[in-house]
Amino acid sequence: MFENKERTTVDQLGEFGLINHLISAIKLETDQTLVPAGDDAAIIATKGKDLVVSTDMLVENVHFDVMYTPLKHLGYKAAVVNFSDICAMNAIPSQLTMSMAFSSKYTLEAIEELYSGILLACKKYKVDLVGGDTCTIPQGLVLTGTAMGFGDNNNTTKRAGAKPGDLLCVTGDLGGAYMGLQLLEREKRVFLDNNEMKPDLGSHDYIVGRQLKPEARIDVIEILKNLEIQPTSMIDISDGLSSEVFHLSEASKVDFSIYEDKLPIDQDTFDMAVEFGIDPTTAALNGGEDYELLFTVDQQEYEKLKAHLDITIIGYAKEAGMKNELISKQGNTYELKAQGWKHKQ
Amino acid sequence: MFENKERTTVDQLGEFGLINHLISAIKLETDQTLVPAGDDAAIIATKGKDLVVSTDMLVENVHFDVMYTPLKHLGYKAAVVNFSDICAMNAIPSQLTMSMAFSSKYTLEAIEELYSGILLACKKYKVDLVGGDTCTIPQGLVLTGTAMGFGDNNNTTKRAGAKPGDLLCVTGDLGGAYMGLQLLEREKRVFLDNNEMKPDLGSHDYIVGRQLKPEARIDVIEILKNLEIQPTSMIDISDGLSSEVFHLSEASKVDFSIYEDKLPIDQDTFDMAVEFGIDPTTAALNGGEDYELLFTVDQQEYEKLKAHLDITIIGYAKEAGMKNELISKQGNTYELKAQGWKHKQ
């Protein structure tokens, strides 16, 4: 993608030089982008649809650790977490701006690696990178992405809208990104204790991938469209299922009951949780960064949805004031907490 | 705007708490914003116009010094510099996202002050703040704004488009923000040398205001529309006139001649430049951050423009390959450089 192969400081290029260098690697993915990055602003043709826009920031040592995060993966993730927010509105991401503030420890080659991950995500999701800004800061790396997308008028989906009786559905499986993070953190500690020990990520590609290279469920938005299902509310799972259930609950003014035995947990996630002495249900409820979609549908959609292996009905909405609850495998009812869940009297 | 009056750490609120607290102060300015900040993404109704989007980052000690920058002014500026980019496309800003990464030295009250400046700019420009993210970083303050706006289809203006013979126009006056910065830096040094010396900004409100509280020339976009003038190319002056002339020159594949005696320089800017031993022309050519608009129009628009006191015709476009030049008050020709200008043989 970039031709230079030697270690280059960003100072040698200057800000304009760096921006032009990075922009030269962009290939447009949509014919909607009339003016791409490089002018004062990008211009995007609209077709009477609703514009959906979201912004998300990733900060070194808060959201990621460069010790075990390849920069290309980080760039990919920084783009995808923004796409996921657009999907969570039942819309399709189409444009992205990405600003990068980095310390002098990041060489041009490092920034290129990061950028190639952003562009890879853009290519995969058919999104145009239409702008960005770069600057040096004293310490760390801050990535701020703003994604835009379009949804059919009146067809976009908010957190508010779930009504009592609606089915609560989740895509994919839960807790994997969290267990991947636990594994990466453990191997980092081992490595810091003894530099000669190589990280042993074993055959845990799945959960490590869930942490380092998440995907946005744009495919599910297409599935829902094809099935002619209009979700009544939707959110993406960035902070953990429990936390997101509370967001839907507050916005929609309903409460939810969810069934422990319905929670979709991958075998690798389950095994690693057991190895770490963590209840797999806790990992599924509170582990963040899965970027799956959590949504509600009217009960009448049950027949359309039940055949879809990648969408699981995990519970239902009920009148507000009944508390958000988890019904355990043993049939006991526990009050759900935004972080964690405690035994009910 | 915010009720609490005591010193509060941001940690006490947490990220969700902080975001909810800040969002509660937003009042919508447009009926285009269907879903405001607070969901996964905002939703903006489109009316078949072109969407224009731009992003700009302000970093502590690179773009601003909190020692002499009131945080409310900083928030205002962080919003306005993004609006200015939208205006530079001949479009009207209508939505903004603003992300803030800050160290623990910033209290909740400081963040509120910053935010109140952002909201003040939004109110003045009738722009809706539709999203943002917050996070702590080890050092400094990073503000990343992304502005969106709409322009009439086929009526938006790029850097490319100027043709030989077009008139080169600039709004307002130049060099003021730069001289304001020089004054603030001098008073900072005096203060650092002797803490008992109070900053003497004298009666230089104008140039200090140009630096600390710039405005985007949305009024000029309205004027051009009312005059039925379609600029052939346009850019905003953030890095200095010379630098922007080169951007228009490169994108439009023309060169420019500009007349030194036409450069609009305020008396306060002129006097302060003399006081600092800086050639006022150099301040006008190379001083950044004026956020005025630089644009070209067809010669036939001359009659419509000449009466407008706030728009100055400073030169003209010519065939590429003739070099960008400054014609001095004495009638000598100097080759213009992106930064500075040197005597031609």
Interface residues (C-beta under 8 A of the other chain):
Chain A: L34 V35 D39 D40 A41 A42 I43 I44 A45 T46 K47 G48 K49 D50 L51 V52 V53 S54 T55 D56 M57 V59 N61 V62 H63 D85 I86 A88 M89 A91 Q95 T97 S99 A101 V130 G131 G132 D133 T134 C135 T136 I137 P138 Q139 G140 V142 T144 T146 A147 M148 G149 F150 G151 N153 T156 K158 R159 M234 I235 D236 A251
Chain B: L34 V35 D39 D40 A41 A42 I43 I44 A45 T46 K47 G48 K49 D50 L51 V52 V53 S54 T55 D56 M57 V59 N61 V62 H63 D85 I86 A88 M89 A91 Q95 T97 S99 A101 V130 G131 G132 D133 T134 C135 T136 I137 P138 Q139 G140 V142 T144 T146 A147 M148 G149 F150 G151 N153 T156 K158 R159 M234 I235 D236 A251
